[in-house]
Amino acid sequence: MSENRMRPLEGYRVFDFTAAKSGPCCTSILADFGAEIIQIENPARMNPARAMKPCYQTTSLEYLSMNRGKKSVYINTKTEVGRSSLAS
C-alpha cells in the first residue's frame, strides 16, 4: 500500500478494555486499518497474556503480536480520577 494513501480507519480512536484473545485480535486488525488504539490496562491486575510462553525478554510473543501498533496506559477505572482521565 502506498505510504501517502489514507487507511480506511485513520482519524478514529478506539479504547480497548479487552484482555481475552478475541478482543486484542480484533483491535489489532482495526489498528492495521489505521485506527488509533489505546489499550486500557488495570494497574491492579496484570494482563495474563503478558506471561504466556514463549517470551521475548520478559513479555509474551503472543501479547506482543496481538498488541502491535497500540498505545497502552494503566488506568484504574474504579476510581474517580481514573474515570475522569478517560473522559478528557
C-alpha positions as CSV (number, residue, x, y, z in Angstrom):
1,M,0.0,0.0,0.0
2,S,1.3,3.5,-0.9
3,E,2.5,5.4,2.2
4,N,0.7,8.5,1.2
5,R,-2.7,6.8,0.9
6,M,-5.1,7.2,3.8
7,R,-6.0,4.0,5.5
8,P,-9.8,3.5,6.0
9,L,-9.9,4.0,9.8
10,E,-7.4,6.8,10.1
11,G,-8.8,9.5,12.4
12,Y,-10.7,7.0,14.6
13,R,-9.7,6.4,18.2
14,V,-10.7,3.2,19.9
15,F,-10.3,2.5,23.6
16,D,-9.5,-1.2,24.1
17,F,-10.6,-2.6,27.5
18,T,-10.2,-6.2,26.4
19,A,-7.7,-8.8,27.6
20,A,-9.0,-12.1,26.2
21,K,-7.7,-13.3,22.9
22,S,-10.6,-12.2,20.6
23,G,-10.6,-8.6,21.8
24,P,-6.9,-7.8,21.2
25,C,-7.0,-9.7,17.9
26,C,-10.0,-7.6,16.8
27,T,-8.4,-4.3,17.8
28,S,-5.1,-5.2,16.2
29,I,-7.0,-5.5,12.9
30,L,-8.5,-2.1,13.5
31,A,-5.0,-0.7,14.1
32,D,-3.9,-2.3,10.8
33,F,-6.6,-0.4,9.1
34,G,-5.4,2.9,10.6
35,A,-7.4,3.4,13.8
36,E,-5.6,4.7,16.9
37,I,-5.9,2.0,19.5
38,I,-5.4,2.9,23.2
39,Q,-5.3,-0.2,25.3
40,I,-6.5,0.4,28.8
41,E,-5.0,-1.9,31.4
42,N,-5.8,-2.4,35.0
43,P,-2.9,-1.5,37.2
44,A,-4.0,-3.9,39.9
45,R,-4.1,-6.9,37.7
46,M,-1.5,-7.7,35.0
47,N,-2.9,-9.0,31.7
48,P,-2.3,-12.8,31.9
49,A,-1.3,-12.9,28.2
50,R,1.9,-11.0,29.1
51,A,3.3,-14.1,30.9
52,M,2.4,-16.7,28.3
53,K,5.3,-18.7,26.8
54,P,7.3,-18.2,24.6
55,C,8.7,-14.8,25.6
56,Y,10.9,-12.2,24.1
57,Q,12.8,-10.8,27.1
58,T,10.1,-10.8,29.7
59,T,7.0,-10.3,27.5
60,S,4.9,-13.0,25.7
61,L,5.3,-13.1,22.0
62,E,1.5,-13.6,21.7
63,Y,1.0,-10.5,23.7
64,L,3.4,-8.5,21.6
65,S,1.8,-9.8,18.4
66,M,-1.8,-9.1,19.5
67,N,-1.0,-5.6,20.7
68,R,1.2,-4.4,17.9
69,G,0.6,-0.8,16.9
70,K,-1.3,0.1,20.0
71,K,-0.7,2.6,22.7
72,S,-1.0,1.3,26.3
73,V,-1.9,3.0,29.5
74,Y,-2.6,1.8,33.0
75,I,-5.8,3.4,34.4
76,N,-7.8,2.3,37.4
77,T,-11.4,2.8,36.2
78,K,-12.8,2.0,39.6
79,T,-11.6,5.4,40.9
80,E,-13.0,8.9,40.1
81,V,-9.6,10.0,38.9
82,G,-9.3,7.0,36.5
83,R,-12.8,7.6,35.1
84,S,-12.2,11.3,34.6
85,S,-8.9,10.7,32.8
86,L,-10.8,8.6,30.2
87,A,-13.4,11.4,29.7
88,S,-10.7,14.0,28.8
